[in-house]
Each structure stands twice: as C-alpha cells, then as structure tokens.
Amino acid sequence: MDTGNNGFMLICAALVFLMTPGLAFFYGGLVRRKNVVNTMMACVGIMGLSVVLWMICGYSLAFGADHGGIIGGLEYLFLNGLDFSDVSPYAPTLSTMTYVAFQMMFAMITPSLITGAVAGRMRYKALFLFIALWSFVVYYPLAHMVWGAGGFLAGIGSVDFAGGNVVHISSGVSGLVLAKMIGPRSGVGHASYRVHNVPFVFLGAALLWFGWFGFNAGSALAADGLAAHAFMTTVVASATALVAWMVIDILKDGKPTLVGASTGLVVGLVAITPGAGFVPLWAAFIIGAVVSPLCCFVMRFLKKTLKIDDALDAFGCHGIGGIWGGIATGLFGRSDINAVARWDGLVFGDTRLFAAQVISIAVTILLAVVGTLICAGIIRLVTPLRVDHKEELLGMDITQHGEHAYPSFNGLD
C-alpha cells in the first residue's frame, strides 16, 4: 500500500464529489427561474441517495464476486468484510476504502446527469424513486461489466478509462428515453425558454472542469505518468471543444456566447473520458474538435426534427459525446500507452479494439433503454411521472419544494 497514491486518490475522489454540485449550478442556470430549486435539488437528493445505496450494497453489486459477467455478489453488504487496512484487488497500491470512496463518487454523478433531460416537469418523488431503481437495474450491472473482475464487456476487450459507457452513455440514453416517455415541457416550440442565469452556467461548467481532472487523472488509480497523461488529454480535448463551439456560435449567430463556450468545454470533457488514458495527446485535439459540431447538430436534430424535449441536452452532451468518445478510443487507442488495451486502434491497423468498442457501446445503449423502460414502468405504478399542468405552470420550486430561488422576484418568467 502506497500512502502517496492513497492521498492522491482521496483528493481525486473529493474532486469528483465536487462535480455534482457543479452540475447542479450548470443545470440550475439553464432552466427558468421558477424551476431552479427543483433542478438543483434533483442533484442534491441524489448526492445523499447514492452514498446510502453505495454503502448498503452498491459497491458489492458493482465490484463483488462475479456472477455471469453481469453483476457482482452481496458479500460486501454494508461494506462488511472490507477494512481500511486491506489492499484493493483493483489497485494494489490503494486501500480498499480509498477505492470504495473513489468509485462512490462516480455512482453519485452518473444518475445526476439524467435529471437534465426531464427538468421542469418530472415529479420529484417519481424522479427520486426512479434514480434509486435505475442504480440497481442499470448502473451497478454496467459498472461491473466494464470495471468489475470478470465483467463481460472487459472480457471482450473493450476499454473505458473513466466512464464513457458507465457514466455518460448510460445516463444520456436513459435521459432521452425518459424525456420521450414523459413528453415535452408545456409550450416548448411556442413559449420562450431562455437561460435564466448565465453566470450559474459558467460557474457549474468551471466546477465540472476542475473536478474532471480528478475524474480522469484519478482513473489511473495512482499518481504516476498515466495520470499525468490523462490530465493532459483531458485539458486539451476540453479546450479544443470549447474553441470549436465558439466558432460554431460565430458562424451561426455572429458572436461567441458564454453558454456555448461552457457547453463546448463540457462535451469535450465527456468525449475524452473513455480514452483519456489510452489515446495519444494529438488525438485529443481531434476528439475535441469533432465533438462540438457533432453534439450541436444532434441537439438541434432532436429538438427540431424528432420533437424530443431533452430539456438541458443530457443526451446531446453526454450520450452523443460518450458514444463519440468510445468510438474515438477504438480509433486512436494505443496499448503502449496503457496495457489494459489489448490492441491498438483502427488508425494503427488493428480492427479488434474498434470492434470491441462498438459492441460495448451497443450493449450499453440496449441496457440503458430497456432498464429505463422497466424502471419508469414500475415507478408509474406507484406515482405519476409528471406533475400536472397547473403545477408545471406555477413552477416546480413552489409545487415540489415550497421554496423560491428568488423570493423578491414577482414578474412573469
């Protein structure tokens, strides 16, 4: 056990923890004034729920003894049988508790991403229950399949450095399915849905950017050269995507926007996540440059053509960004950067890694779609998924929580 690596990883865990409050500000700034508290409270509630579930059985189901390559066992209920002095089987220089803490933060941020797709109209009780069930049906099995010992997707040779499949594709696709099931916000396409607090959006994006260094560099599971490499690919891809989105804004509207730049840096972070510790530094430029126009196009296509109200672009950012990142890892990944990759990527003449990446993405999408339909169907038996029309018009803050973000504000939103 290495005390330096443990210290580094605990700091990284704290950075990943910070990402969920950052997401709350990012999402909170994007919604209407009357829905700010509800949007942020969705993330806050998940911060508590995810920790409780992780401690009870989440870690055990994700990283316990393998069952069919799909799910772990229940031998670590309430972390029973684990001790801070034990060395983690997943990282030989780390305490088991350090690894538990780091992975717990991933289980926190992932379901929080879903909430952006249904902002402004999903009943809070229904959302809370859905996230609890979704964690068992989608997140824990997927984490085991990708990162757990004996996991199916790891077994076929696919790689996911920090959560392209586990975090972003799963949450983005689930958000899209849930948004389709619940239906669009009242007045979408007719009423004005403006960003109500641009500084909140950038504050949230900046906190996400800061925390993402722990997210990606920490996934090296040691304070070593691979962590430094992941740090650099992360900052390069996000910065390139930020600039690319500014260019898109200028070409489209004649001027760059802070919301656009903030969105660009986030999609760049998403896209580099699966390959941060596998792709060369030069590939990070390509990944970042491609993801911004790709996500921008898909966001417009979903809203204008398919008429799916993914309110805060959870799928447009995380689903599409994660899919592109997984494919790019199959294109540009190198086994000499990280030996976890069994083969080099397609541009280096080997098709096997690329094929494994495509299969893993397809499996993730299938699990997210089916899992979301099952979870939402069960929750519908208990409570309606959506607030009624009057509650939606009054605002989610007052009807779901009895609070106002801006008590002195009396105008129309």
DOBA-838128 format. One record per residue (C-alpha): y, x, z; residue in one letter; residue number from 1. Coordinates in steps of 0.2 Angstrom, whole numbers, plus 5000, padded with zeros to 4 digits. Layout:
N
fiza c2 Y&c1 X&c3 Z&rest a&nr NUM
...
//
This chain:
413
fiza c2 5000&c1 5000&c3 5000&rest m&nr 1
fiza c2 5017&c1 5007&c3 4995&rest d&nr 2
fiza c2 5032&c1 5002&c3 5006&rest t&nr 3
fiza c2 5044&c1 5006&c3 4992&rest g&nr 4
fiza c2 5036&c1 4994&c3 4980&rest n&nr 5
fiza c2 5035&c1 4981&c3 4993&rest n&nr 6
fiza c2 5053&c1 4982&c3 4996&rest g&nr 7
fiza c2 5057&c1 4982&c3 4978&rest f&nr 8
fiza c2 5046&c1 4966&c3 4975&rest m&nr 9
fiza c2 5053&c1 4957&c3 4990&rest l&nr 10
fiza c2 5071&c1 4960&c3 4983&rest i&nr 11
fiza c2 5064&c1 4953&c3 4966&rest c&nr 12
fiza c2 5057&c1 4938&c3 4975&rest a&nr 13
fiza c2 5074&c1 4935&c3 4983&rest a&nr 14
fiza c2 5082&c1 4936&c3 4966&rest l&nr 15
fiza c2 5070&c1 4924&c3 4958&rest v&nr 16
fiza c2 5074&c1 4912&c3 4973&rest f&nr 17
fiza c2 5092&c1 4913&c3 4968&rest l&nr 18
fiza c2 5088&c1 4906&c3 4951&rest m&nr 19
fiza c2 5085&c1 4889&c3 4957&rest t&nr 20
fiza c2 5102&c1 4886&c3 4965&rest p&nr 21
fiza c2 5109&c1 4895&c3 4949&rest g&nr 22
fiza c2 5100&c1 4882&c3 4938&rest l&nr 23
fiza c2 5107&c1 4868&c3 4950&rest a&nr 24
fiza c2 5125&c1 4874&c3 4946&rest f&nr 25
fiza c2 5121&c1 4876&c3 4927&rest f&nr 26
fiza c2 5114&c1 4858&c3 4926&rest y&nr 27
fiza c2 5127&c1 4851&c3 4938&rest g&nr 28
fiza c2 5141&c1 4857&c3 4927&rest g&nr 29
fiza c2 5134&c1 4850&c3 4911&rest l&nr 30
fiza c2 5132&c1 4832&c3 4917&rest v&nr 31
fiza c2 5145&c1 4818&c3 4921&rest r&nr 32
fiza c2 5155&c1 4818&c3 4937&rest r&nr 33
fiza c2 5145&c1 4803&c3 4944&rest k&nr 34
fiza c2 5129&c1 4812&c3 4942&rest n&nr 35
fiza c2 5132&c1 4830&c3 4949&rest v&nr 36
fiza c2 5125&c1 4827&c3 4966&rest v&nr 37
fiza c2 5109&c1 4819&c3 4959&rest n&nr 38
fiza c2 5107&c1 4833&c3 4946&rest t&nr 39
fiza c2 5109&c1 4847&c3 4959&rest m&nr 40
fiza c2 5099&c1 4838&c3 4972&rest m&nr 41
fiza c2 5084&c1 4837&c3 4960&rest a&nr 42
fiza c2 5083&c1 4856&c3 4961&rest c&nr 43
fiza c2 5087&c1 4857&c3 4980&rest v&nr 44
fiza c2 5072&c1 4844&c3 4983&rest g&nr 45
fiza c2 5061&c1 4855&c3 4973&rest i&nr 46
fiza c2 5066&c1 4870&c3 4982&rest m&nr 47
fiza c2 5058&c1 4863&c3 4998&rest g&nr 48
fiza c2 5043&c1 4854&c3 4990&rest l&nr 49
fiza c2 5037&c1 4869&c3 4980&rest s&nr 50
fiza c2 5037&c1 4880&c3 4995&rest v&nr 51
fiza c2 5027&c1 4867&c3 5006&rest v&nr 52
fiza c2 5014&c1 4864&c3 4992&rest l&nr 53
fiza c2 5013&c1 4883&c3 4988&rest w&nr 54
fiza c2 5009&c1 4887&c3 5006&rest m&nr 55
fiza c2 4996&c1 4872&c3 5008&rest i&nr 56
fiza c2 4986&c1 4875&c3 4993&rest c&nr 57
fiza c2 4996&c1 4881&c3 4978&rest g&nr 58
fiza c2 4993&c1 4899&c3 4980&rest y&nr 59
fiza c2 4974&c1 4896&c3 4982&rest s&nr 60
fiza c2 4973&c1 4885&c3 4967&rest l&nr 61
fiza c2 4983&c1 4897&c3 4956&rest a&nr 62
fiza c2 4975&c1 4914&c3 4962&rest f&nr 63
fiza c2 4960&c1 4909&c3 4972&rest g&nr 64
fiza c2 4942&c1 4912&c3 4966&rest a&nr 65
fiza c2 4940&c1 4907&c3 4948&rest d&nr 66
fiza c2 4932&c1 4890&c3 4943&rest h&nr 67
fiza c2 4928&c1 4889&c3 4924&rest g&nr 68
fiza c2 4943&c1 4900&c3 4919&rest g&nr 69
fiza c2 4954&c1 4884&c3 4923&rest i&nr 70
fiza c2 4958&c1 4884&c3 4941&rest i&nr 71
fiza c2 4956&c1 4893&c3 4957&rest g&nr 72
fiza c2 4947&c1 4888&c3 4973&rest g&nr 73
fiza c2 4953&c1 4881&c3 4990&rest l&nr 74
fiza c2 4948&c1 4896&c3 5001&rest e&nr 75
fiza c2 4966&c1 4901&c3 5005&rest y&nr 76
fiza c2 4972&c1 4884&c3 5011&rest l&nr 77
fiza c2 4987&c1 4886&c3 5022&rest f&nr 78
fiza c2 4985&c1 4905&c3 5017&rest l&nr 79
fiza c2 4971&c1 4905&c3 5028&rest n&nr 80
fiza c2 4961&c1 4922&c3 5026&rest g&nr 81
fiza c2 4976&c1 4931&c3 5020&rest l&nr 82
fiza c2 4986&c1 4944&c3 5030&rest d&nr 83
fiza c2 5001&c1 4954&c3 5028&rest f&nr 84
fiza c2 4991&c1 4970&c3 5030&rest s&nr 85
fiza c2 4979&c1 4965&c3 5016&rest d&nr 86
fiza c2 4982&c1 4974&c3 4999&rest v&nr 87
fiza c2 4984&c1 4961&c3 4985&rest s&nr 88
fiza c2 4970&c1 4961&c3 4972&rest p&nr 89
fiza c2 4983&c1 4958&c3 4959&rest y&nr 90
fiza c2 4994&c1 4973&c3 4963&rest a&nr 91
fiza c2 4985&c1 4987&c3 4973&rest p&nr 92
fiza c2 5002&c1 4994&c3 4980&rest t&nr 93
fiza c2 5008&c1 4977&c3 4987&rest l&nr 94
fiza c2 5004&c1 4967&c3 5002&rest s&nr 95
fiza c2 4996&c1 4951&c3 4999&rest t&nr 96
fiza c2 5010&c1 4942&c3 5007&rest m&nr 97
fiza c2 5023&c1 4951&c3 4995&rest t&nr 98
fiza c2 5013&c1 4944&c3 4980&rest y&nr 99
fiza c2 5012&c1 4927&c3 4988&rest v&nr 100
fiza c2 5031&c1 4927&c3 4990&rest a&nr 101
fiza c2 5035&c1 4933&c3 4973&rest f&nr 102
fiza c2 5024&c1 4920&c3 4964&rest q&nr 103
fiza c2 5030&c1 4906&c3 4975&rest m&nr 104
fiza c2 5047&c1 4908&c3 4968&rest m&nr 105
fiza c2 5040&c1 4905&c3 4950&rest f&nr 106
fiza c2 5032&c1 4889&c3 4957&rest a&nr 107
fiza c2 5049&c1 4884&c3 4963&rest m&nr 108
fiza c2 5060&c1 4887&c3 4947&rest i&nr 109
fiza c2 5047&c1 4880&c3 4934&rest t&nr 110
fiza c2 5047&c1 4862&c3 4939&rest p&nr 111
fiza c2 5066&c1 4863&c3 4942&rest s&nr 112
fiza c2 5068&c1 4866&c3 4923&rest l&nr 113
fiza c2 5061&c1 4849&c3 4919&rest i&nr 114
fiza c2 5074&c1 4840&c3 4928&rest t&nr 115
fiza c2 5087&c1 4843&c3 4915&rest g&nr 116
fiza c2 5078&c1 4833&c3 4902&rest a&nr 117
fiza c2 5079&c1 4817&c3 4912&rest v&nr 118
fiza c2 5096&c1 4820&c3 4920&rest a&nr 119
fiza c2 5107&c1 4804&c3 4923&rest g&nr 120
fiza c2 5093&c1 4791&c3 4923&rest r&nr 121
fiza c2 5077&c1 4795&c3 4932&rest m&nr 122
fiza c2 5074&c1 4788&c3 4949&rest r&nr 123
fiza c2 5075&c1 4802&c3 4962&rest y&nr 124
fiza c2 5059&c1 4795&c3 4971&rest k&nr 125
fiza c2 5050&c1 4795&c3 4955&rest a&nr 126
fiza c2 5055&c1 4812&c3 4950&rest l&nr 127
fiza c2 5050&c1 4820&c3 4967&rest f&nr 128
fiza c2 5033&c1 4812&c3 4966&rest l&nr 129
fiza c2 5031&c1 4817&c3 4948&rest f&nr 130
fiza c2 5035&c1 4835&c3 4952&rest i&nr 131
fiza c2 5023&c1 4835&c3 4966&rest a&nr 132
fiza c2 5009&c1 4829&c3 4955&rest l&nr 133
fiza c2 5014&c1 4839&c3 4940&rest w&nr 134
fiza c2 5012&c1 4855&c3 4950&rest s&nr 135
fiza c2 4994&c1 4851&c3 4953&rest f&nr 136
fiza c2 4990&c1 4845&c3 4936&rest v&nr 137
fiza c2 4999&c1 4857&c3 4925&rest v&nr 138
fiza c2 5007&c1 4872&c3 4934&rest y&nr 139
fiza c2 4993&c1 4878&c3 4946&rest y&nr 140
fiza c2 4980&c1 4877&c3 4932&rest p&nr 141
fiza c2 4991&c1 4886&c3 4920&rest l&nr 142
fiza c2 4996&c1 4900&c3 4932&rest a&nr 143
fiza c2 4978&c1 4903&c3 4935&rest h&nr 144
fiza c2 4973&c1 4903&c3 4916&rest m&nr 145
fiza c2 4987&c1 4915&c3 4912&rest v&nr 146
fiza c2 4988&c1 4926&c3 4928&rest w&nr 147
fiza c2 4973&c1 4922&c3 4939&rest g&nr 148
fiza c2 4957&c1 4933&c3 4940&rest a&nr 149
fiza c2 4945&c1 4926&c3 4927&rest g&nr 150
fiza c2 4958&c1 4915&c3 4919&rest g&nr 151
fiza c2 4954&c1 4908&c3 4902&rest f&nr 152
fiza c2 4970&c1 4912&c3 4892&rest l&nr 153
fiza c2 4970&c1 4930&c3 4899&rest a&nr 154
fiza c2 4952&c1 4931&c3 4894&rest g&nr 155
fiza c2 4955&c1 4928&c3 4876&rest i&nr 156
fiza c2 4968&c1 4942&c3 4876&rest g&nr 157
fiza c2 4984&c1 4933&c3 4876&rest s&nr 158
fiza c2 4998&c1 4940&c3 4887&rest v&nr 159
fiza c2 5013&c1 4933&c3 4896&rest d&nr 160
fiza c2 5023&c1 4946&c3 4906&rest f&nr 161
fiza c2 5034&c1 4934&c3 4916&rest a&nr 162
fiza c2 5031&c1 4916&c3 4911&rest g&nr 163
fiza c2 5034&c1 4911&c3 4893&rest g&nr 164
fiza c2 5019&c1 4900&c3 4894&rest n&nr 165
fiza c2 5018&c1 4897&c3 4913&rest v&nr 166
fiza c2 5036&c1 4893&c3 4916&rest v&nr 167
fiza c2 5046&c1 4889&c3 4900&rest h&nr 168
fiza c2 5034&c1 4881&c3 4888&rest i&nr 169
fiza c2 5026&c1 4871&c3 4901&rest s&nr 170
fiza c2 5042&c1 4864&c3 4908&rest s&nr 171
fiza c2 5051&c1 4862&c3 4892&rest g&nr 172
fiza c2 5037&c1 4852&c3 4883&rest v&nr 173
fiza c2 5035&c1 4842&c3 4899&rest s&nr 174
fiza c2 5053&c1 4838&c3 4900&rest g&nr 175
fiza c2 5053&c1 4832&c3 4881&rest l&nr 176
fiza c2 5038&c1 4821&c3 4884&rest v&nr 177
fiza c2 5046&c1 4813&c3 4900&rest l&nr 178
fiza c2 5063&c1 4811&c3 4891&rest a&nr 179
fiza c2 5054&c1 4802&c3 4877&rest k&nr 180
fiza c2 5045&c1 4791&c3 4889&rest m&nr 181
fiza c2 5060&c1 4786&c3 4900&rest i&nr 182
fiza c2 5071&c1 4784&c3 4885&rest g&nr 183
fiza c2 5089&c1 4789&c3 4881&rest p&nr 184
fiza c2 5104&c1 4788&c3 4893&rest r&nr 185
fiza c2 5114&c1 4772&c3 4891&rest s&nr 186
fiza c2 5127&c1 4774&c3 4877&rest g&nr 187
fiza c2 5121&c1 4790&c3 4870&rest v&nr 188
fiza c2 5127&c1 4791&c3 4852&rest g&nr 189
fiza c2 5142&c1 4780&c3 4857&rest h&nr 190
fiza c2 5149&c1 4784&c3 4873&rest a&nr 191
fiza c2 5157&c1 4802&c3 4876&rest s&nr 192
fiza c2 5145&c1 4813&c3 4886&rest y&nr 193
fiza c2 5157&c1 4828&c3 4890&rest r&nr 194
fiza c2 5153&c1 4844&c3 4900&rest v&nr 195
fiza c2 5162&c1 4840&c3 4916&rest h&nr 196
fiza c2 5164&c1 4857&c3 4924&rest n&nr 197
fiza c2 5163&c1 4872&c3 4913&rest v&nr 198
fiza c2 5166&c1 4885&c3 4927&rest p&nr 199
fiza c2 5150&c1 4877&c3 4936&rest f&nr 200
fiza c2 5140&c1 4880&c3 4919&rest v&nr 201
fiza c2 5145&c1 4898&c3 4918&rest f&nr 202
fiza c2 5143&c1 4901&c3 4937&rest l&nr 203
fiza c2 5125&c1 4894&c3 4935&rest g&nr 204
fiza c2 5121&c1 4905&c3 4920&rest a&nr 205
fiza c2 5128&c1 4920&c3 4928&rest a&nr 206
fiza c2 5117&c1 4917&c3 4944&rest l&nr 207
fiza c2 5102&c1 4914&c3 4932&rest l&nr 208
fiza c2 5106&c1 4931&c3 4923&rest w&nr 209
fiza c2 5107&c1 4940&c3 4939&rest f&nr 210
fiza c2 5091&c1 4933&c3 4946&rest g&nr 211
fiza c2 5082&c1 4935&c3 4929&rest w&nr 212
fiza c2 5081&c1 4954&c3 4932&rest f&nr 213
fiza c2 5070&c1 4951&c3 4947&rest g&nr 214
fiza c2 5060&c1 4938&c3 4937&rest f&nr 215
fiza c2 5056&c1 4950&c3 4923&rest n&nr 216
fiza c2 5058&c1 4968&c3 4930&rest a&nr 217
fiza c2 5048&c1 4961&c3 4946&rest g&nr 218
fiza c2 5034&c1 4956&c3 4935&rest s&nr 219
fiza c2 5029&c1 4974&c3 4933&rest a&nr 220
fiza c2 5024&c1 4972&c3 4951&rest l&nr 221
fiza c2 5030&c1 4990&c3 4955&rest a&nr 222
fiza c2 5047&c1 5000&c3 4955&rest a&nr 223
fiza c2 5042&c1 5010&c3 4940&rest d&nr 224
fiza c2 5046&c1 5014&c3 4922&rest g&nr 225
fiza c2 5038&c1 4997&c3 4916&rest l&nr 226
fiza c2 5050&c1 4988&c3 4927&rest a&nr 227
fiza c2 5065&c1 4998&c3 4920&rest a&nr 228
fiza c2 5059&c1 4994&c3 4903&rest h&nr 229
fiza c2 5058&c1 4976&c3 4906&rest a&nr 230
fiza c2 5075&c1 4976&c3 4914&rest f&nr 231
fiza c2 5082&c1 4984&c3 4898&rest m&nr 232
fiza c2 5074&c1 4972&c3 4886&rest t&nr 233
fiza c2 5080&c1 4958&c3 4897&rest t&nr 234
fiza c2 5098&c1 4963&c3 4896&rest v&nr 235
fiza c2 5098&c1 4967&c3 4878&rest v&nr 236
fiza c2 5090&c1 4951&c3 4872&rest a&nr 237
fiza c2 5101&c1 4940&c3 4883&rest s&nr 238
fiza c2 5117&c1 4949&c3 4877&rest a&nr 239
fiza c2 5112&c1 4948&c3 4859&rest t&nr 240
fiza c2 5108&c1 4930&c3 4860&rest a&nr 241
fiza c2 5125&c1 4927&c3 4869&rest l&nr 242
fiza c2 5134&c1 4935&c3 4855&rest v&nr 243
fiza c2 5124&c1 4926&c3 4842&rest a&nr 244
fiza c2 5129&c1 4909&c3 4850&rest w&nr 245
fiza c2 5147&c1 4914&c3 4850&rest m&nr 246
fiza c2 5145&c1 4917&c3 4831&rest v&nr 247
fiza c2 5137&c1 4900&c3 4829&rest i&nr 248
fiza c2 5152&c1 4892&c3 4838&rest d&nr 249
fiza c2 5164&c1 4901&c3 4827&rest i&nr 250
fiza c2 5156&c1 4897&c3 4811&rest l&nr 251
fiza c2 5154&c1 4878&c3 4817&rest k&nr 252
fiza c2 5170&c1 4875&c3 4826&rest d&nr 253
fiza c2 5181&c1 4889&c3 4823&rest g&nr 254
fiza c2 5181&c1 4896&c3 4841&rest k&nr 255
fiza c2 5169&c1 4903&c3 4854&rest p&nr 256
fiza c2 5165&c1 4892&c3 4869&rest t&nr 257
fiza c2 5161&c1 4897&c3 4887&rest l&nr 258
fiza c2 5147&c1 4883&c3 4887&rest v&nr 259
fiza c2 5140&c1 4890&c3 4871&rest g&nr 260
fiza c2 5140&c1 4908&c3 4877&rest a&nr 261
fiza c2 5132&c1 4903&c3 4893&rest s&nr 262
fiza c2 5118&c1 4893&c3 4884&rest t&nr 263
fiza c2 5116&c1 4908&c3 4872&rest g&nr 264
fiza c2 5113&c1 4920&c3 4886&rest l&nr 265
fiza c2 5100&c1 4908&c3 4894&rest v&nr 266
fiza c2 5090&c1 4906&c3 4879&rest v&nr 267
fiza c2 5090&c1 4925&c3 4876&rest g&nr 268
fiza c2 5083&c1 4927&c3 4894&rest l&nr 269
fiza c2 5069&c1 4913&c3 4890&rest v&nr 270
fiza c2 5064&c1 4921&c3 4874&rest a&nr 271
fiza c2 5062&c1 4939&c3 4881&rest i&nr 272
fiza c2 5052&c1 4933&c3 4896&rest t&nr 273
fiza c2 5034&c1 4933&c3 4889&rest p&nr 274
fiza c2 5037&c1 4950&c3 4880&rest g&nr 275
fiza c2 5049&c1 4960&c3 4892&rest a&nr 276
fiza c2 5035&c1 4972&c3 4897&rest g&nr 277
fiza c2 5027&c1 4973&c3 4880&rest f&nr 278
fiza c2 5039&c1 4974&c3 4866&rest v&nr 279
fiza c2 5050&c1 4989&c3 4861&rest p&nr 280
fiza c2 5068&c1 4989&c3 4865&rest l&nr 281
fiza c2 5073&c1 4987&c3 4847&rest w&nr 282
fiza c2 5063&c1 4971&c3 4846&rest a&nr 283
fiza c2 5073&c1 4964&c3 4860&rest a&nr 284
fiza c2 5088&c1 4964&c3 4848&rest f&nr 285
fiza c2 5078&c1 4954&c3 4835&rest i&nr 286
fiza c2 5071&c1 4942&c3 4848&rest i&nr 287
fiza c2 5089&c1 4938&c3 4855&rest g&nr 288
fiza c2 5097&c1 4937&c3 4838&rest a&nr 289
fiza c2 5084&c1 4924&c3 4832&rest v&nr 290
fiza c2 5083&c1 4913&c3 4847&rest v&nr 291
fiza c2 5101&c1 4907&c3 4847&rest s&nr 292
fiza c2 5101&c1 4899&c3 4829&rest p&nr 293
fiza c2 5083&c1 4893&c3 4832&rest l&nr 294
fiza c2 5087&c1 4884&c3 4848&rest c&nr 295
fiza c2 5104&c1 4877&c3 4842&rest c&nr 296
fiza c2 5095&c1 4870&c3 4826&rest f&nr 297
fiza c2 5081&c1 4862&c3 4836&rest v&nr 298
fiza c2 5093&c1 4854&c3 4849&rest m&nr 299
fiza c2 5103&c1 4846&c3 4835&rest r&nr 300
fiza c2 5087&c1 4840&c3 4826&rest f&nr 301
fiza c2 5080&c1 4832&c3 4842&rest l&nr 302
fiza c2 5096&c1 4823&c3 4846&rest k&nr 303
fiza c2 5102&c1 4818&c3 4828&rest k&nr 304
fiza c2 5086&c1 4815&c3 4819&rest t&nr 305
fiza c2 5072&c1 4812&c3 4831&rest l&nr 306
fiza c2 5084&c1 4802&c3 4843&rest k&nr 307
fiza c2 5076&c1 4810&c3 4859&rest i&nr 308
fiza c2 5088&c1 4812&c3 4873&rest d&nr 309
fiza c2 5084&c1 4829&c3 4881&rest d&nr 310
fiza c2 5099&c1 4827&c3 4891&rest a&nr 311
fiza c2 5103&c1 4845&c3 4896&rest l&nr 312
fiza c2 5092&c1 4853&c3 4882&rest d&nr 313
fiza c2 5077&c1 4858&c3 4893&rest a&nr 314
fiza c2 5065&c1 4858&c3 4878&rest f&nr 315
fiza c2 5078&c1 4865&c3 4866&rest g&nr 316
fiza c2 5081&c1 4880&c3 4878&rest c&nr 317
fiza c2 5065&c1 4883&c3 4887&rest h&nr 318
fiza c2 5052&c1 4875&c3 4876&rest g&nr 319
fiza c2 5058&c1 4882&c3 4859&rest i&nr 320
fiza c2 5064&c1 4899&c3 4867&rest g&nr 321
fiza c2 5047&c1 4901&c3 4876&rest g&nr 322
fiza c2 5037&c1 4897&c3 4860&rest i&nr 323
fiza c2 5048&c1 4910&c3 4850&rest w&nr 324
fiza c2 5046&c1 4922&c3 4864&rest g&nr 325
fiza c2 5027&c1 4920&c3 4864&rest g&nr 326
fiza c2 5026&c1 4922&c3 4845&rest i&nr 327
fiza c2 5038&c1 4937&c3 4845&rest a&nr 328
fiza c2 5026&c1 4945&c3 4858&rest t&nr 329
fiza c2 5012&c1 4943&c3 4846&rest g&nr 330
fiza c2 5023&c1 4951&c3 4833&rest l&nr 331
fiza c2 5031&c1 4966&c3 4842&rest f&nr 332
fiza c2 5019&c1 4969&c3 4857&rest g&nr 333
fiza c2 5013&c1 4987&c3 4859&rest r&nr 334
fiza c2 4998&c1 4992&c3 4870&rest s&nr 335
fiza c2 5005&c1 5009&c3 4873&rest d&nr 336
fiza c2 5020&c1 5001&c3 4882&rest i&nr 337
fiza c2 5009&c1 4990&c3 4893&rest n&nr 338
fiza c2 4990&c1 4992&c3 4893&rest a&nr 339
fiza c2 4987&c1 4974&c3 4898&rest v&nr 340
fiza c2 4990&c1 4970&c3 4880&rest a&nr 341
fiza c2 4973&c1 4975&c3 4872&rest r&nr 342
fiza c2 4980&c1 4976&c3 4854&rest w&nr 343
fiza c2 4996&c1 4979&c3 4845&rest d&nr 344
fiza c2 5007&c1 4966&c3 4837&rest g&nr 345
fiza c2 5006&c1 4959&c3 4820&rest l&nr 346
fiza c2 5020&c1 4970&c3 4813&rest v&nr 347
fiza c2 5009&c1 4985&c3 4818&rest f&nr 348
fiza c2 4995&c1 4979&c3 4808&rest g&nr 349
fiza c2 4984&c1 4970&c3 4820&rest d&nr 350
fiza c2 4981&c1 4952&c3 4820&rest t&nr 351
fiza c2 4972&c1 4949&c3 4836&rest r&nr 352
fiza c2 4986&c1 4949&c3 4848&rest l&nr 353
fiza c2 4996&c1 4937&c3 4837&rest f&nr 354
fiza c2 4981&c1 4925&c3 4836&rest a&nr 355
fiza c2 4978&c1 4925&c3 4855&rest a&nr 356
fiza c2 4997&c1 4921&c3 4857&rest q&nr 357
fiza c2 4996&c1 4907&c3 4845&rest v&nr 358
fiza c2 4981&c1 4900&c3 4854&rest i&nr 359
fiza c2 4989&c1 4902&c3 4871&rest s&nr 360
fiza c2 5004&c1 4893&c3 4866&rest i&nr 361
fiza c2 4994&c1 4878&c3 4858&rest a&nr 362
fiza c2 4984&c1 4877&c3 4874&rest v&nr 363
fiza c2 5000&c1 4877&c3 4885&rest t&nr 364
fiza c2 5008&c1 4863&c3 4874&rest i&nr 365
fiza c2 4992&c1 4852&c3 4875&rest l&nr 366
fiza c2 4991&c1 4854&c3 4894&rest l&nr 367
fiza c2 5009&c1 4850&c3 4896&rest a&nr 368
fiza c2 5009&c1 4835&c3 4885&rest v&nr 369
fiza c2 4993&c1 4827&c3 4892&rest v&nr 370
fiza c2 4997&c1 4832&c3 4910&rest g&nr 371
fiza c2 5014&c1 4824&c3 4909&rest t&nr 372
fiza c2 5007&c1 4808&c3 4902&rest l&nr 373
fiza c2 4995&c1 4807&c3 4916&rest i&nr 374
fiza c2 5007&c1 4811&c3 4930&rest c&nr 375
fiza c2 5020&c1 4799&c3 4923&rest a&nr 376
fiza c2 5007&c1 4786&c3 4921&rest g&nr 377
fiza c2 5001&c1 4787&c3 4939&rest i&nr 378
fiza c2 5019&c1 4788&c3 4946&rest i&nr 379
fiza c2 5023&c1 4772&c3 4936&rest r&nr 380
fiza c2 5010&c1 4763&c3 4946&rest l&nr 381
fiza c2 5020&c1 4767&c3 4962&rest v&nr 382
fiza c2 5038&c1 4766&c3 4957&rest t&nr 383
fiza c2 5048&c1 4763&c3 4941&rest p&nr 384
fiza c2 5053&c1 4780&c3 4932&rest l&nr 385
fiza c2 5070&c1 4774&c3 4928&rest r&nr 386
fiza c2 5085&c1 4767&c3 4938&rest v&nr 387
fiza c2 5091&c1 4750&c3 4932&rest d&nr 388
fiza c2 5106&c1 4748&c3 4920&rest h&nr 389
fiza c2 5118&c1 4744&c3 4934&rest k&nr 390
fiza c2 5113&c1 4759&c3 4944&rest e&nr 391
fiza c2 5115&c1 4770&c3 4929&rest e&nr 392
fiza c2 5132&c1 4764&c3 4926&rest l&nr 393
fiza c2 5138&c1 4766&c3 4944&rest l&nr 394
fiza c2 5131&c1 4784&c3 4944&rest g&nr 395
fiza c2 5116&c1 4792&c3 4951&rest m&nr 396
fiza c2 5126&c1 4801&c3 4965&rest d&nr 397
fiza c2 5130&c1 4785&c3 4974&rest i&nr 398
fiza c2 5115&c1 4774&c3 4970&rest t&nr 399
fiza c2 5102&c1 4788&c3 4973&rest q&nr 400
fiza c2 5110&c1 4798&c3 4987&rest h&nr 401
fiza c2 5126&c1 4788&c3 4994&rest g&nr 402
fiza c2 5137&c1 4803&c3 4990&rest e&nr 403
fiza c2 5151&c1 4808&c3 4979&rest h&nr 404
fiza c2 5153&c1 4826&c3 4972&rest a&nr 405
fiza c2 5172&c1 4822&c3 4971&rest y&nr 406
fiza c2 5177&c1 4809&c3 4984&rest p&nr 407
fiza c2 5195&c1 4809&c3 4978&rest s&nr 408
fiza c2 5191&c1 4805&c3 4960&rest f&nr 409
fiza c2 5194&c1 4787&c3 4956&rest n&nr 410
fiza c2 5195&c1 4787&c3 4937&rest g&nr 411
fiza c2 5183&c1 4782&c3 4924&rest l&nr 412
fiza c2 5170&c1 4796&c3 4919&rest d&nr 413
//
